[in-house]
Amino acid sequence: MADLSTTYMGLKLKSPIIAGSSGLMNSLENLKQFENAGAGAVVLKSIFEEQILLETQKFINSGDENAKQWNNTFKGIVDSQSHYYEEALDYINNFAKEHTLDQYLAFIKEAKKNLRIPVIASIHCVSKYDWSYFARRIQDAGADALELNVYVLPSDFNRTGTENEQVYFDVIEEVKKQVTIPISLKIGYYFSSLVNTVQKLSETGVSALVMFNRPYNPDIDIHNLKLTSNYLLSNPEEYARTLRWVAILSGKLKCDIAASSGIHSFEPVVKQLLAGATVVQVASAIYLHGIDQVKQLVTGLNGWMDENNFERISDFRGKLSQQNIENPAAYERVQFMKLYSKIE
Ligand SMILES: Cc1cc2nc3c(=O)[nH]c(=O)nc-3n(C[C@H](O)[C@H](O)[C@H](O)COP(=O)(O)O)c2cc1C
């Protein structure tokens, strides 16, 4: 039996397979099953910045003296991102009532009491506004680490790439003022110079970058001429997009890398580790195949390591990263003249 243990964000994990943030992570029973199936850590369902701000709004309405300042902050956000917040407030009204902040904190405490593996809390945010105090409450509740899921869609015609990217740096700065537990940043692809920005983000003191979140994309229903949603769950081919960037960034960052998106079987787990990932995160495959899928991933990884005489993850991690292969350009190829020309 190979040794699957590893260190991620300074935390000791028994395996490099992490149950990523999703609705499945709201249940203690599920978390225990993830632990039993061999997950190295669990990331809880995100609490949304807007939920935190809604609670803050309640505070404002309570008539407290400090409330005015909060009110201005909240109004500032609504004014600056009205489309987004209209939808977010809708969501809050329907959903957040049952999922208040106190419940989230109580759930962290409960998870910590019942699990031996690290519990990573998660906040979904799109601004640096004053929700960051909540990060400290998450730390006080006992979370081992905090994942910040920041997704700035570059859809505002009045904002430059630099302005959009600054949000990520501001968020980290604000949250770092609040906590001492390790922070990871979960990001999307929308950067004008991906590797340059990601490298700079890795130098901010974050312990890991989670690459990449999978955006929800709108779709069009051509029969009813209406907007609809596209696939919520990833498909097994999607790991390849992350693989390229993990390989290119491996060895070039000042923090760990968690590879996310499209991990449905043990093979992409092996590939991401070979490319240089510290760990992988899995979500859609659990919806499709159940929590036991984690066991399949662990067993598959173990079997592959035994077959290839690797005793530890460090024996092969990064072996096929861009900096460790003979032809580094292979990871940067986007147009395959030779390949395309063969297809008639
Ligand atoms: C139903 C569902 C709910 C999710 N909820 C969250 C969430 O609350 N916070 C978060 O950071 N990511 C969330 N995600 C994104 C996943 O953590 C993951 O980044 C994404 O699905 C890509 O990984 P996968 O291909 O393994 O699904 C969710 C995904 C799904 C399918």
The ligand as an ORCA input file, in Angstrom:
! r2SCAN-3c Opt
* xyz 0 1
  C     -24.358     21.749     -7.129
  C     -23.044     22.459     -6.943
  C     -22.907     23.386     -5.915
  C     -21.694     24.085     -5.763
  N     -21.572     24.989     -4.744
  C     -20.384     25.627     -4.573
  C     -20.190     26.529     -3.508
  O     -21.066     26.784     -2.678
  N     -18.986     27.129     -3.397
  C     -17.956     26.887     -4.260
  O     -16.877     27.455     -4.099
  N     -18.116     26.033     -5.294
  C     -19.289     25.402     -5.457
  N     -19.440     24.529     -6.504
  C     -18.322     24.374     -7.456
  C     -17.485     23.129     -7.135
  O     -16.871     23.216     -5.866
  C     -16.383     22.944     -8.202
  O     -15.489     24.023     -8.151
  C     -16.930     22.862     -9.620
  O     -18.141     22.151     -9.672
  C     -15.925     22.161    -10.534
  O     -15.520     20.907    -10.016
  P     -16.192     19.516    -10.500
  O     -15.912     19.369    -11.924
  O     -15.541     18.465     -9.649
  O     -17.656     19.651    -10.215
  C     -20.629     23.824     -6.651
  C     -20.787     22.864     -7.662
  C     -21.964     22.189     -7.816
  C     -22.088     21.189     -8.909
*
